Amino acid sequence: MAMRRLNKKVAFIGSAVVAFLLLAVIAVVLRLGQDPEEFIRDAESELKAARQATDEQTKEQNYKRAKQNFRSAYGRAKTDSLREEILFKMVDMYLETQDWPHILGCWEEVVKINPENAKARYGRLKYFYILADTGASGAWKEVHEQASEFLKVAQDDELLMKDTAELDVSEMEADVAGRHRLGPYLYLLRGRAALEMASMGTVTDKDQSLEQAVNDLQKVKELEPNNIDAYWYLARAAVTKGEIFASRGNFEERDKAAKQGLTILEQAVNAADDNPEAHINLLTQKLNFARGSGSEQLK
């Protein structure tokens, strides 16, 4: 009798476990079939709660749930356009927490989905340009490659005249002074990248790299005659070329190149007389010439 009761009890427990497992499976199936828009709404609701939360732990949990919901939405998205939309929503979320590795990852994924997406390409390129300016190893090569790819995309889609302010991310620090059209911006970044790689000796052919730098920076001057950065880097390119001459024993050409750099900075003043930076660059360089170290300031 006791054995029969035990068997009944075991059977009841077994049935309950099976029922629980079935409910769990049904819940998973229902969740898998859930509309991605529902997950997006849930994520946005969690983000709103995170912004309003005063307790850090609560805020952290809200962000965690928002991320989970966005990822669930992304996994269930049926079209590339919806995937792009979700990724940009995730970028906005990660910007709130300053999670740059994940921001970069989202931009990378958007570019994979849609190589012609200018906003993702711009954000990714600007990220690496700022990184390169801090001296990060290999970053200038990445800037050069990305700017080259972006130029091809922009030319194909006639994006070169687009104002970069339409693509910018306000949370990122300014990498180039003032507002620019996309074309000049891309030529400026690629030109500077070629210059920096030649200056650091990270290219096999310094002369070729400098030639490309000068060509790109001259293109910027043509498109934006008052672009002070273009004149500054052109002057640096002239001085760098002079240093290459000096390394080969030709000091006369080095001095000529240093004077050419000064002439370029004088042109910058004529092109943008109301820009104090142009005057500061020129006066500083003249002072260095007076001290007999004309090339030092432009390094």
N, C-alpha and C positions, 0 to 999 in steps of 0.2 A: 504493500500500500504506500509506504514511504517512498519507494522507488518510483511508483507511478506518479505521485505528486511532484517529485523532483523532475521527472521527465516532462511533465506538463509545464513546470516553471521554466525549464531550459528551453522548451519549445516556445513559450511566451516571450522570453528574452530574445531568442533567435528571431522571432517574427518582428519584434520591436526594432531590432538592429537592422533587419532587412528593410523594414518600412522607412527607417531613418535614412538609410543609404539611398533608397529610391527617391525620397524627398530631396536629398542632396543632389542626386543626379538630375532630377527635374529642375531644381533651382539653377544648376550650372547650365543646363540646356537652354533654359529660358533666358539666362543672362547672356549666353553666347549669341542668342538670336535677337537680343535687344538692339534697338535702333541706336546707331552711334550718336545721333543728335541728343538722345536722352543722356548719354554719358557726358556729352559736352555741356549740357545744361547743369548736370550735377557738378561737374568740375567748376563751372563758372559760379555756381552757388557756394562752393567751398572757398573759392578765391574771395568772393565778397565777404564771407564770414571771417576769412583770414585777415582781411584789411580792417575789419571792425574789431577784431579780437584785441584785448588789452593784455591778456596772459600769453607769454611767449610759448609755453608748452601747447596751449590750445591752438595758437597760430601755426605752430609747426605741424600739428596733426591735420589742420585744415589744408595746408599746402601739400602734405603727404597724400591726402585723399584726392585732392585736385589732380595731382600728378597721375595717380592710379586711374582716375576716370578719363583723363586725356589719353593715356596709353591704351585703355580699353577701347575708346572711341577710334583711335588710330588703327588698332588691330581689326576693327570691324568696318572701317571705311571701304566702300566699294569703288570709289573713283579717285584719281590722282588729285583732282581739284579739291576734294574734301580733305585728303591727306595734307595737302599744302596748307589749307585753312587751319587745320588742327595744329600743324607744326608751328605756324606763326602765332597761334594762341599760346602755345607752350613757350615760345620765345618771350612773349609778353610776361608770362608767369615767371620764367626764370630770371628775367630782368628785375623783377621785384625782389628776388632773393640774391641777385648778383651772382648767379651760378653760371659763370662764363663757359666752362667746359661743356655744359649741356646746351647752352645757347649756340655755341659753335657746332655742336653735334646736330642740332635742329637745322641750322643753315646748310650744313653739309648734306643732310638728307633731302632738303628741298631741292638743292642743285642736282642731286641724283635723279629725283623725280622729274624735275623740269629744268634742264640746263640753261634755259633762257630767262629764268626768274632773276630779274635785275636786283630786286631788293635783297634777296638772300646772298647773291654774289657780292653786292656792295658791302653788306654787313660783315661777311666773312673776310673780304679783302681789307677792309678798314681795321678789323681786329688784328690781322697779321701785320699791317703797316705800323700800328701803334706798338705791337710786340717787337717788331724789328727796330723801332726807334729806341727801345730800351736795351738793345744789344743782344737780343736772343739769338742763339746760334742757328743758322740756316734760315732765319725768317726772311731775309732779303731775297733769297732764291725763291721762296714761296710767294712773296709779293710779286716778283718778276713774272713768274709762271701764271699766277692768277690774273694779273693785269693784262697779260698777253691774251689769255683765253677770253677774258671779259671784253676786250677790244673787238675780238672777232664776233662775239655774240651781239655786242652793241651795234656794230656796223651792219650786221645782218638784219637787226630789228629796228634800225634807225633810231637808236636810243642816245646817240652821242650828244644831242642838244638838250637832253633832260637835265633839269636842275637837281643837283645832288641832295638838296634839302628835302626833296620828295622821297628819297631813299634812306635818309639818315636815321640813326637811332640816337635819341636825345641823351640817353644814359651813357653814351660813349664820349670820351673827351675829344675835343677838336684835334684832328691830325694835320689838317692843312688850313691855314688862315683864310677866312672869308668864304663866300659862297661861290660855287663853281658849276659849270656844266659837266656832265659825265665824261665827255670826250677828253677835254683838257685835264681833268682829274686823273683819268687812267693813264694818259701819256706822262703826266708828272710823276705818278707813282712808279711806273715802269722805268722812266728815265732815271729817277733817283735810285731805284734798286740797282740798275746797271752801274751807276756811278759808285755806289757804296761797295758793291762786289769788286769793282776794279780797284778801289782805294784799299780794300782789305786784302786784296790778292787772292780771293776765293774763286776766281775764274782762270781758265787756262790761257785766255788771250785778253790781256788788259786793254790793249789798243782797240780791239773790236768792241769790247764792252763799253769803253769810253765813247766810241763813235756812235753806238746806239743811244747812249745817254744823251749826247749832244743833239742827235737827230730828234729824239723824243721831246727834249726840253725846248728846242727851237720850234717844234710843232705847237707846244703850249703857248709860246710867245706869239705865234701867228694867230692862234685862236683867242687868246686872252692877253693882249699887249700890256696890260697893267698888272700881270701876275708876278708879284715880287718874288715868290718862291722859285719861279722858273729862272729868273735872273741870278738868284743866289746860287742855285745848284749848277747853273751854267758857268758861273765864276769859279765854283769849286772844281768843276770838270776841267777848266783851263789850267788851274793850279796843279791838279792831280796829273795832268798830262805833262806839265813842266817837271814834276818830281820824277816821272818816268824817264824823261830826258836826262835829268841829273843823275839818275841811277846808272845811266849808260855813259856818263862822263861829259854830257853836253850841258854845261851850266849856263851858257849863253841863251839857249832855247828855254831853259827853266825861267830865267829872268824875263824873257819875252812873254812867256805864258802867265807869269805873275802880273805883269802889266796889263795883259789882255783881260785878266780877271777883274782888275780895277776898272778898266774901260766898260766892262759889262755892268758893273755896279753903278757907274755913272749913267748908263743907258736906263737903268731901273729908275733912277731919280727923275730923269726926263719923262719917262713913261707914266710914273705915278708920283707926281710932285707932292701930292697931298698925303702921301703915306709916310708916316714918320720912320717906319722900319727901313725903308729904302735909304733914307738919309743916314740913319744909324749905321747900317751896313757899310755905306761908302765912307763915312767919317772914321769908323773903326779901322777899315782897311788902309786908309791913308795914314793913320797913326802908326799902324804896323809897318808900313813902308818907310816912314820916317825913322823908325827904330831899326830898320834893316832886316825885318823879318816878314816880308810881304806875304809869304805863303802860309804862315802859321795860323792866321785868323780863320782861314777857310777850311781848316781840317775838320 
